[in-house]
Amino acid sequence: MRTSAILGVTSCAVTAIAFIAPITASADPFTDLLCASGSAQFCPAPPPPESTPPETQACHPSYDPCLPITSDVDCENGSGDGPVYTGPVRVIGPDDYGLDRDGNGIGCG
């Protein structure tokens, strides 16, 4: 009789632990239960990594809008060889890419 009382207490403790474990809810409770069991094969795939937003890329401080810091930038429809091409930009610092040939503050304009 004493053995059955101990087993009953042990079962209750194990059950309580199973209900305390955090479970992330999704559309399918069965999948949630299997994923919480520790088996990764039942868990949904993690979301893909987010790409870097354009506003966080390195911008050359002399041009507005942002031009990348690279070996060369040329005007669209010009005779330059790139690797990057741009339309009109304001030149607000040293014209490292040589886009404002007439010195009016507008490159490729």
Buried (B, 14 or more C-beta within 10 A) or exposed (E): EEEEEEEEEEEEEEEEEEEEEEEEEEEEEEEBEBBBEEEEEBBEEEEEEEEEEEEEEEBBEBBBEBBBEEEEBBBEEEEBEEEEBBEEBBBEEEBBBEBBEEEEEEBBB
